[in-house]
């Protein structure tokens, strides 16, 4: 199981496995789509591989050849539990209780039991409270790995029982290597930048080849003072709610590139302000739940002002908007 990126974390986990100093509960936190789950699986697999013994760990991540490694890859090995917290059925209170009951039973074959909760921040409060009791009184040779993209959504009592691990976003060259291994070719380097260190948006990019060209044309029309173009552009953006966060990311990349390429200092300043406001807009729209059309209209109105020396800083307007909701 080859993992690209996260070398520091993998090396530290390897040292933990060799030294047998594995914490009973670890919390892996980082952006979505960067490989945290793969790291958790690789670490757990180490302890089921038949070529590793209690005395010596020779194959970090397993040998990939023995019967146990193959069973592990199919999620069918005994004494290992993988809970996908986005699956509402798996995280029902009664299912979590049954899981914790099974952990108290005698091991079938392996010496250790590992439980991985993927997207652990989606655990319901009652299920999290049930889990907490087990984390407070850990059983020997039973280990939990909670994988999350937003550990702040977990109860503080859960967080305090776990060793916290932070994972960085993937570097561009790492993403390119991953895509090459998957035989996936993106149209440009801009597409790689648009991924923003994660593979979460990959399907959207592959299925929206013409979005960047379309948005470039829309931005140019707005810069030329076309108010109708601004209104129709924003209306189209907010109508597509499922892709709104992705589209804002596309716009950030476009504005950032045009800011760097721009020679006119006044227009460069407009792009800088617009970029700052686009970054802030995600917080206002997706966390404060402000009206997305109002927020984006205020941002792109700034681009209509390219002929004026005194550029309006719409961040003030955005702040006012955030106070009115």
Kinemage of the C-alpha trace (Angstrom):
@kinemage 1
@onewidth
@group {chain A} dominant
@subgroup {mainchain}
@vectorlist {calphas} color= white
{ca unk a 1} P 0.000 0.000 0.000
{ca unk a 2} L 1.990 2.964 -1.300
{ca unk a 3} L 1.044 6.338 0.113
{ca unk a 4} L 2.254 9.568 -1.460
{ca unk a 5} L 2.900 12.390 0.975
{ca unk a 6} L 2.779 12.508 4.792
{ca unk a 7} L 6.298 11.099 5.117
{ca unk a 8} L 6.825 12.626 8.555
{ca unk a 9} L 3.653 11.064 9.945
{ca unk a 10} L 4.404 7.693 8.349
{ca unk a 11} L 7.915 7.646 9.798
{ca unk a 12} L 6.626 8.487 13.274
{ca unk a 13} L 3.937 5.817 13.047
{ca unk a 14} L 6.535 3.294 11.951
{ca unk a 15} L 8.592 4.158 15.032
{ca unk a 16} L 5.523 3.707 17.233
{ca unk a 17} L 4.853 0.290 15.729
{ca unk a 18} L 8.453 -0.845 16.246
{ca unk a 19} L 8.634 0.497 19.796
{ca unk a 20} L 5.161 -0.891 20.637
{ca unk a 21} L 4.279 2.489 22.123
{ca unk a 22} L 0.967 2.834 20.289
{ca unk a 23} L -1.533 5.217 21.972
{ca unk a 24} L -4.922 3.658 22.639
{ca unk a 25} L -6.642 6.490 20.766
{ca unk a 26} L -5.336 8.724 17.981
{ca unk a 27} L -7.100 11.525 16.145
{ca unk a 28} L -5.970 12.189 12.552
{ca unk a 29} L -7.009 15.699 11.483
{ca unk a 30} L -6.528 17.407 8.122
{ca unk a 31} L -8.313 18.503 4.965
{ca unk a 32} L -10.565 16.106 3.101
{ca unk a 33} L -9.051 14.042 0.305
{ca unk a 34} L -5.412 14.116 1.398
{ca unk a 35} L -4.972 10.459 2.424
{ca unk a 36} L -5.525 10.401 6.198
{ca unk a 37} L -7.723 7.317 5.925
{ca unk a 38} L -5.070 5.522 3.871
{ca unk a 39} L -2.452 6.306 6.521
{ca unk a 40} L -4.741 4.961 9.259
{ca unk a 41} L -5.363 1.760 7.294
{ca unk a 42} L -1.668 1.277 6.558
{ca unk a 43} L -0.796 1.655 10.229
{ca unk a 44} L -3.495 -0.754 11.405
{ca unk a 45} L -2.623 -3.323 8.736
{ca unk a 46} L 0.887 -3.529 10.167
{ca unk a 47} L -0.434 -5.367 13.224
{ca unk a 48} L -2.344 -8.028 11.269
{ca unk a 49} L 0.403 -9.037 8.815
{ca unk a 50} L 1.558 -12.616 9.382
{ca unk a 51} L 5.164 -11.685 8.606
{ca unk a 52} L 5.226 -9.278 11.544
{ca unk a 53} L 5.528 -10.741 15.011
{ca unk a 54} L 4.950 -9.394 18.475
{ca unk a 55} L 8.710 -9.183 18.870
{ca unk a 56} L 9.594 -7.575 15.548
{ca unk a 57} L 7.859 -5.349 12.992
{ca unk a 58} L 9.520 -6.006 9.647
{ca unk a 59} L 6.787 -4.807 7.289
{ca unk a 60} L 5.231 -1.440 8.092
{ca unk a 61} L 1.873 -1.454 6.358
{ca unk a 62} L 2.007 -5.223 5.923
{ca unk a 63} L 3.638 -7.441 3.301
{ca unk a 64} L 0.578 -7.357 0.977
{ca unk a 65} L 1.148 -11.057 0.260
{ca unk a 66} L 0.025 -13.095 3.263
{ca unk a 67} L -3.541 -14.261 3.808
{ca unk a 68} L -4.133 -11.754 6.611
{ca unk a 69} L -3.009 -8.795 4.500
{ca unk a 70} L -5.368 -9.812 1.708
{ca unk a 71} L -8.244 -10.259 4.137
{ca unk a 72} L -7.463 -6.865 5.650
{ca unk a 73} L -7.568 -5.178 2.223
{ca unk a 74} L -11.078 -6.581 1.760
{ca unk a 75} L -12.188 -5.423 5.243
{ca unk a 76} L -12.917 -9.049 6.082
{ca unk a 77} L -10.297 -9.835 8.710
{ca unk a 78} L -11.388 -10.586 12.246
{ca unk a 79} L -10.638 -8.171 15.074
{ca unk a 80} L -10.567 -5.148 12.758
{ca unk a 81} L -13.447 -2.694 12.497
{ca unk a 82} L -13.854 0.121 9.984
{ca unk a 83} L -16.733 2.497 10.672
{ca unk a 84} L -17.761 4.910 7.923
{ca unk a 85} L -19.454 7.679 9.878
{ca unk a 86} L -21.115 9.123 6.777
{ca unk a 87} L -23.178 5.924 6.773
{ca unk a 88} L -26.046 6.713 9.143
{ca unk a 89} L -26.764 3.021 9.640
{ca unk a 90} L -23.266 2.259 10.897
{ca unk a 91} L -23.278 5.025 13.495
{ca unk a 92} L -26.660 4.244 15.011
{ca unk a 93} L -26.459 4.064 18.778
{ca unk a 94} L -27.296 0.363 18.899
{ca unk a 95} L -24.585 -0.440 16.333
{ca unk a 96} L -21.944 1.470 18.272
{ca unk a 97} L -22.990 -0.378 21.441
{ca unk a 98} L -22.682 -3.713 19.611
{ca unk a 99} L -19.223 -2.740 18.336
{ca unk a 100} L -17.996 -1.871 21.822
{ca unk a 101} L -19.456 -5.119 23.171
{ca unk a 102} L -17.545 -7.102 20.527
{ca unk a 103} L -14.332 -5.377 21.529
{ca unk a 104} L -14.678 -6.950 24.981
{ca unk a 105} L -14.853 -10.462 23.535
{ca unk a 106} L -11.836 -12.696 23.160
{ca unk a 107} L -9.748 -12.065 20.042
{ca unk a 108} L -10.276 -14.468 17.153
{ca unk a 109} L -6.743 -14.572 15.785
{ca unk a 110} L -4.850 -11.295 15.993
{ca unk a 111} L -3.350 -10.101 19.235
{ca unk a 112} L -4.599 -6.545 18.662
{ca unk a 113} L -7.917 -4.981 17.766
{ca unk a 114} L -8.081 -1.789 15.748
{ca unk a 115} L -11.128 0.404 15.173
{ca unk a 116} L -11.065 3.193 12.591
{ca unk a 117} L -13.820 5.819 12.571
{ca unk a 118} L -13.679 7.619 9.231
{ca unk a 119} L -15.184 11.138 9.178
{ca unk a 120} L -15.492 10.866 12.944
{ca unk a 121} L -16.902 14.399 13.232
{ca unk a 122} L -20.168 12.991 11.832
{ca unk a 123} L -20.725 10.845 14.921
{ca unk a 124} L -23.987 11.707 16.654
{ca unk a 125} L -23.728 13.089 20.174
{ca unk a 126} L -25.192 9.983 21.825
{ca unk a 127} L -22.876 7.657 19.900
{ca unk a 128} L -19.892 9.848 20.754
{ca unk a 129} L -20.814 9.708 24.445
{ca unk a 130} L -21.010 5.922 24.337
{ca unk a 131} L -17.581 5.799 22.679
{ca unk a 132} L -16.189 8.169 25.309
{ca unk a 133} L -16.764 5.647 28.081
{ca unk a 134} L -14.554 3.134 26.267
{ca unk a 135} L -11.849 5.731 25.575
{ca unk a 136} L -11.802 6.633 29.261
{ca unk a 137} L -11.097 3.024 30.249
{ca unk a 138} L -9.109 1.589 27.322
{ca unk a 139} L -8.814 -2.163 27.046
{ca unk a 140} L -5.356 -3.666 26.529
{ca unk a 141} L -4.377 -4.232 22.887
{ca unk a 142} L -7.423 -2.313 21.595
{ca unk a 143} L -6.725 0.817 19.585
{ca unk a 144} L -8.900 3.540 18.075
{ca unk a 145} L -8.076 5.874 15.191
{ca unk a 146} L -10.517 8.724 14.559
{ca unk a 147} L -10.095 10.298 11.127
{ca unk a 148} L -11.614 13.737 10.579
{ca unk a 149} L -11.422 16.895 8.506
{ca unk a 150} L -12.827 19.005 11.342
{ca unk a 151} L -11.872 17.777 14.786
{ca unk a 152} L -13.400 20.871 16.407
{ca unk a 153} L -16.828 19.345 15.759
{ca unk a 154} L -16.024 16.450 18.060
{ca unk a 155} L -16.819 16.752 21.769
{ca unk a 156} L -13.870 18.181 23.680
{ca unk a 157} L -14.057 15.158 25.979
{ca unk a 158} L -13.341 12.858 22.994
{ca unk a 159} L -10.492 15.056 21.756
{ca unk a 160} L -8.878 15.122 25.187
{ca unk a 161} L -8.696 11.289 25.241
{ca unk a 162} L -6.871 11.109 21.891
{ca unk a 163} L -3.352 11.806 20.726
{ca unk a 164} L -3.831 14.505 18.093
{ca unk a 165} L -2.079 14.202 14.713
{ca unk a 166} L -2.193 16.968 12.099
{ca unk a 167} L -1.856 16.238 8.393
{ca unk a 168} L -0.837 18.879 5.843
{ca unk a 169} L -2.416 19.317 2.431
{ca unk a 170} L -0.699 17.550 -0.448
{ca unk a 171} L 1.985 19.406 -2.384
{ca unk a 172} L 1.452 19.977 -6.102
{ca unk a 173} L 4.160 17.502 -7.132
{ca unk a 174} L 2.593 14.879 -4.847
{ca unk a 175} L -0.804 15.405 -6.455
{ca unk a 176} L 0.746 15.103 -9.909
{ca unk a 177} L 2.407 11.826 -8.889
{ca unk a 178} L -0.898 10.475 -7.542
{ca unk a 179} L -2.724 11.441 -10.748
{ca unk a 180} L 0.006 9.875 -12.893
{ca unk a 181} L -0.308 6.632 -10.932
{ca unk a 182} L -4.046 6.705 -11.627
{ca unk a 183} L -3.461 7.550 -15.320
{ca unk a 184} L -5.410 10.775 -14.921
{ca unk a 185} L -4.365 13.779 -16.995
{ca unk a 186} L -5.575 17.271 -16.150
{ca unk a 187} L -5.730 19.950 -18.808
{ca unk a 188} L -3.390 22.439 -17.171
{ca unk a 189} L -1.290 23.334 -14.137
{ca unk a 190} L -4.144 25.626 -13.116
{ca unk a 191} L -6.287 22.533 -12.610
{ca unk a 192} L -3.699 21.116 -10.214
{ca unk a 193} L -3.669 24.406 -8.287
{ca unk a 194} L -7.444 24.339 -8.209
{ca unk a 195} L -7.302 21.067 -6.274
{ca unk a 196} L -5.758 23.106 -3.428
{ca unk a 197} L -3.754 20.234 -1.992
{ca unk a 198} L -6.585 17.703 -1.937
{ca unk a 199} L -8.251 15.223 -4.292
{ca unk a 200} L -11.748 16.132 -3.087
{ca unk a 201} L -12.503 18.315 -6.101
{ca unk a 202} L -10.980 15.995 -8.705
{ca unk a 203} L -14.284 14.658 -10.070
{ca unk a 204} L -15.665 18.186 -10.372
{ca unk a 205} L -12.623 19.327 -12.345
{ca unk a 206} L -12.769 16.317 -14.658
{ca unk a 207} L -16.474 16.882 -15.283
{ca unk a 208} L -16.276 20.666 -15.731
{ca unk a 209} L -13.575 21.195 -18.335
{ca unk a 210} L -14.999 24.477 -19.651
{ca unk a 211} L -15.727 26.210 -16.350
{ca unk a 212} L -12.469 28.144 -16.141
{ca unk a 213} L -12.742 29.546 -19.691
{ca unk a 214} L -16.357 30.500 -19.060
{ca unk a 215} L -15.496 32.240 -15.787
{ca unk a 216} L -12.572 34.074 -17.391
{ca unk a 217} L -14.963 35.523 -19.971
{ca unk a 218} L -17.472 36.490 -17.282
{ca unk a 219} L -14.790 38.294 -15.267
{ca unk a 220} L -13.624 40.175 -18.384
{ca unk a 221} L -17.199 41.273 -19.144
{ca unk a 222} L -17.634 42.570 -15.588
{ca unk a 223} L -14.301 44.388 -15.749
{ca unk a 224} L -15.559 46.116 -18.897
{ca unk a 225} L -18.458 47.541 -16.897
{ca unk a 226} L -21.189 45.154 -17.976
{ca unk a 227} L -23.689 45.209 -15.088
{ca unk a 228} L -26.011 42.711 -16.779
{ca unk a 229} L -23.100 40.283 -17.077
{ca unk a 230} L -22.456 40.649 -13.342
{ca unk a 231} L -26.071 39.968 -12.386
{ca unk a 232} L -26.480 36.954 -14.653
{ca unk a 233} L -23.103 35.542 -13.586
{ca unk a 234} L -23.876 35.744 -9.861
{ca unk a 235} L -27.386 34.340 -10.399
{ca unk a 236} L -25.931 31.367 -12.248
{ca unk a 237} L -23.337 30.785 -9.514
{ca unk a 238} L -25.810 30.712 -6.634
{ca unk a 239} L -28.338 28.623 -8.555
{ca unk a 240} L -25.827 25.760 -8.694
{ca unk a 241} L -25.706 25.215 -4.926
{ca unk a 242} L -23.976 21.836 -5.068
{ca unk a 243} L -20.970 23.271 -6.892
{ca unk a 244} L -20.904 26.711 -5.272
{ca unk a 245} L -17.892 26.066 -3.021
{ca unk a 246} L -16.004 24.515 -5.937
{ca unk a 247} L -16.873 27.431 -8.220
{ca unk a 248} L -15.703 29.957 -5.626
{ca unk a 249} L -12.411 28.046 -5.582
{ca unk a 250} L -12.171 28.334 -9.369
{ca unk a 251} L -12.816 32.065 -9.119
{ca unk a 252} L -10.137 32.479 -6.448
{ca unk a 253} L -7.570 30.884 -8.749
{ca unk a 254} L -8.625 33.037 -11.698
{ca unk a 255} L -8.530 36.267 -9.689
{ca unk a 256} L -5.193 35.329 -8.111
{ca unk a 257} L -3.645 34.628 -11.542
{ca unk a 258} L -4.965 37.839 -13.057
{ca unk a 259} L -3.736 39.829 -10.073
{ca unk a 260} L -0.212 38.450 -10.521
{ca unk a 261} L -0.260 39.114 -14.273
{ca unk a 262} L -1.727 42.637 -14.029
{ca unk a 263} L 0.638 45.587 -14.552
{ca unk a 264} L -1.816 48.396 -13.791
{ca unk a 265} L -1.471 48.986 -10.021
{ca unk a 266} L -5.064 50.214 -9.654
{ca unk a 267} L -6.561 47.123 -11.265
{ca unk a 268} L -4.062 44.944 -9.422
{ca unk a 269} L -5.408 46.434 -6.200
{ca unk a 270} L -8.974 45.652 -7.245
{ca unk a 271} L -8.025 42.031 -7.883
{ca unk a 272} L -6.279 41.830 -4.491
{ca unk a 273} L -9.372 43.112 -2.675
{ca unk a 274} L -11.629 40.791 -4.675
{ca unk a 275} L -9.416 37.818 -3.843
{ca unk a 276} L -9.465 38.647 -0.131
{ca unk a 277} L -13.232 38.965 -0.182
{ca unk a 278} L -13.677 35.676 -2.067
{ca unk a 279} L -11.687 33.912 0.640
{ca unk a 280} L -13.857 35.536 3.316
{ca unk a 281} L -17.031 34.739 1.378
{ca unk a 282} L -16.749 31.001 2.110
{ca unk a 283} L -16.989 31.726 5.814
{ca unk a 284} L -19.971 34.052 5.355
{ca unk a 285} L -21.863 31.718 3.035
{ca unk a 286} L -21.084 28.263 4.416
{ca unk a 287} L -20.619 28.962 8.128
{ca unk a 288} L -22.639 32.133 8.787
{ca unk a 289} L -25.239 31.138 6.171
{ca unk a 290} L -25.546 34.619 4.694
{ca unk a 291} L -27.411 35.075 1.434
{ca unk a 292} L -24.914 33.966 -1.192
{ca unk a 293} L -26.303 36.258 -3.885
{ca unk a 294} L -25.877 39.343 -1.688
{ca unk a 295} L -22.338 38.370 -0.714
{ca unk a 296} L -21.167 37.626 -4.269
{ca unk a 297} L -22.913 40.671 -5.747
{ca unk a 298} L -20.990 42.880 -3.326
{ca unk a 299} L -17.714 41.183 -4.212
{ca unk a 300} L -18.032 41.372 -7.985
{ca unk a 301} L -19.435 44.893 -7.953
{ca unk a 302} L -15.874 45.817 -7.043
{ca unk a 303} L -14.711 44.714 -10.500
{ca unk a 304} L -17.010 47.264 -12.128
{ca unk a 305} L -14.944 50.037 -10.568
{ca unk a 306} L -11.722 49.510 -12.487
{ca unk a 307} L -11.878 53.012 -14.019
{ca unk a 308} L -11.850 54.709 -10.645
{ca unk a 309} L -8.751 55.481 -8.638
{ca unk a 310} L -10.427 55.149 -5.230
{ca unk a 311} L -11.328 51.494 -5.133
{ca unk a 312} L -14.117 50.445 -2.814
{ca unk a 313} L -12.971 47.888 -0.272
{ca unk a 314} L -15.952 45.560 -0.248
{ca unk a 315} L -14.666 43.759 2.826
{ca unk a 316} L -16.302 46.598 4.790
{ca unk a 317} L -19.572 45.858 3.054
{ca unk a 318} L -19.149 42.153 3.775
{ca unk a 319} L -18.556 42.922 7.433
{ca unk a 320} L -21.714 45.001 7.477
{ca unk a 321} L -23.589 42.177 5.780
{ca unk a 322} L -22.370 39.685 8.366
{ca unk a 323} L -23.671 41.890 11.155
{ca unk a 324} L -27.112 42.283 9.627
{ca unk a 325} L -27.924 38.554 9.498
